[in-house]
Amino acid sequence: MRAWTRSARGAETIALTILLFLATGCALGRDVIDVRLSSIANPTAGPLVRIERVTDRRVFEANPRTASIPSLDNPEDIKNPSVTSRAIARKRGGFGKALGEIVLPEGRTVGGLVEEALARGFREAGYRVAARGEPAGTGAIPVEADIEQFWAWFRPGFAQVAAECEVRVAVKAPMPAFQSAEPVKGVSRVTGMAITTDSWQKAVDQGLEDFVRNLRERLRTSR
């Protein structure tokens, strides 16, 4: 009887291990995801803003205490802005062991994505956004942004696992919407039996869309 119990428990452990492994999808190595925001044209009228700068202030760690803190598989990459500027997620095994990462394609950066999101949020709220390098005149409202968080991470579970994402940006501008130091945020959670490349794509897409929506509503309610 004891032998049967040990055997059953062993089989359960093996089955759980397999499930947790499968839940991570293809976790080894570096994956590339091309996150694209849909854009809209400037309104025909409305206040004019100029996005002066977007600074990526995320801090990467080699062995973070939680998966929501940005990290990379190779500690040397943490010192390399050409990698950190593109990094958006860290894959993990079913038991939480850190594995490969997910980055944007060459030529795309988190700072560029946030600038696109800011422009769309302002336009949806009725503001015109001056293009970079375009003469905007003396009436343009200057906007600056510091990226505090832009990261997706794996959340383990028994029946379901999840890919979660948070975008958090401190926006500075001489406007009522930004008199408070409260950053603009966007969050998402994508669940399933396994976290695949498509899951990561959805998590980041939805987190960024939530950020745009929250920026738009803050601007509209403070005008």
N, C-alpha and C positions, 0 to 999 in steps of 0.2 A: 504493500500500500504506500509506504514511504517512497519507495523507488518510483512508483507511478506518479506521486505528487511532485517529486523533484523533476521528473521528466516533463510533466505538464507545465510546471513553472518555467522550465528551461525553454519549452516551445513557445510559451507566452512571451518570454523575454526576447527570443529571436524574432517573433512576429512583430513585437513593438519596435525593435530596432529597425527592421525592414520598413515598417510604416513611417518611422521618423526620417529614415534616409530618403524614402520616396517623396516625403512631404517637402523636402528642400528643392525638388526639381533638379536641374543641372547646376550644381553649386560650385564646381571646381572652376578655376580660371577666372579670367576677366571677360565680362560681357559688355557690349556696347548697346545703348538704347538712345535713339534719336527722339528726344522730347520736343514736340512742336506745338506752339500755341496758335490758334486761329487769330487773325488780326482783323481789325475793323478800321475804316477810314476816319479821319477827324470829323467832328461835327462841323456844320457850316458856320456856326457861331458858338460863342461861349468863351470863358476865360482861357488864356493861353499859358501853358506851363512848359518848362524846359527841364528835362532830367539831366542835371549837371554831372552826376556821378552815381555809380552803384559799386560799393566795395564789399567784397567777400571777406567777412571777418570770422568765418568758421574756424574752430580750433580742432585739429585732428589729433587723435591719440593712438598709440600703438596697441595698448591693451585697455580699452575703456571699461568702466564698471558696468555700463549698460549698453545695449545694442543701439540705442538711439543717439549715442555720441559718435560723430564721424571718425572712422578709422580705415586703415588700408592694410592689405596683406603684407606688403613690403615696407618695413619701417623707413627705408630710404625714400620712398615715394612721398612720405609725409613732408619732406623738405623740398619737394619738387612742385612748384606752383603749376607747371604744365599738366600735372596729374591731379592735384587737389582741386584745381579750378573746374575740372570736368567730373570729379567723383560725386556720385549721388546716392550710393547705397552699398552696403556690405552684406554679402550672402553668408548664411550660417547653416550648420548642420542641424539635424533634428534635436540634438541635445544642447544647442546653443553655441557650438564650436565655430569660431570665425573662419570663413573660407575666402573665396575670391570676392571681387568687388564689381560694381556696375558703374560705368562711366558714360559720359556723353561722347559723341564722335569728335574726332579732331576738328578744331575750328569752332566748336561750340563750347560755351562755358556756362556755369551756374549764374554768374553775373549777367551774362547776356540774356539768359532766360528770364531772370527777375526784371531786367529792364523792359523786356517785351511785355511781361505781365503788368508792370506798372503802367506802361503806355496804354494797354488795353483797358485797364481798370479806370484810368482817368477819362479815356474817350467814352466809355460806357456811362460814366457819370456826367457827361456833357462838357468835358474840357477838351480843348484843342492841345495837341502835344507837338511842340516844335521838334523837327527832326534834328539829329545830331549834326552839327556843322551848318545848319540852316540859320540865317540871320532871323532872330525872333523879335527884335525891337526891345525897347526899354520896359515894355509892359509885361514881359513874360515872368511868371512866378518860378523861382528856382526850386528844384526838388533834388534832395540828396537821399541816398538810401544805404543802410548798412545791413548786410545779410547776417543775421545771428544764427539761423538754422535753415538748412535745406538738406534733408536727409530722409531716406527710407530704410526700414530695418525689418528683420524677420521676427515674428512673434510666434513662439512654439505653442502647441496645444495638442490635445489627444484626438478629439474628433475632427477638429479643423485647425488649420494654421492660418497665419495672416501676414500680409505685408502692410506695414503702416508707414505713413509719410507725414512730415511736418515741415511747413515753410513758415519762417518767422523773420520779418524784416522791419527794422526801425526806419521809419520814413520821417525826414525832416523837411519842413516847408513852412513859410509864413502864412499858414492857412488854419482856420478853426479846427479842421479835422485832425491836425497833428500837433495841437497845443499840448496834448497829453503825451507822455513818454511811452504809452502802451503801443507795442509793435503791432503791425498788421499780420494776421496769421492765416494759414490754410492747413487743413488736416484731412487725412483720408485713411481708410482701412479696407483692404481687399482680402476676403477670406476664401478658403477652398481646401480641398484635400491635399493639394500641393501648390507650392509657390514657384511659378515658372517665369520665364522672361516676360510673358504677356502680363502676369500678375504685377511684376515690378513696374511695367509700363503704365498699367492702369492706376497703380498707387500714386506714382509721381504725377501723371496727368491730372488725376482727380484732386490731389493736394494743391497743385498749381491753379486749377480752376476755382477751388474754394478760396484761395488767396485773392484771386481777381474779384470774385463775388463779394468778399468781405471788404476789400478796398473800395469797390464801387458803392456799397451801401454806406460805408463811413463817410465818403465824400458827399453822397446825396443827402444824408440826414444832417450834415453840418453846414450846408450852404444857406 
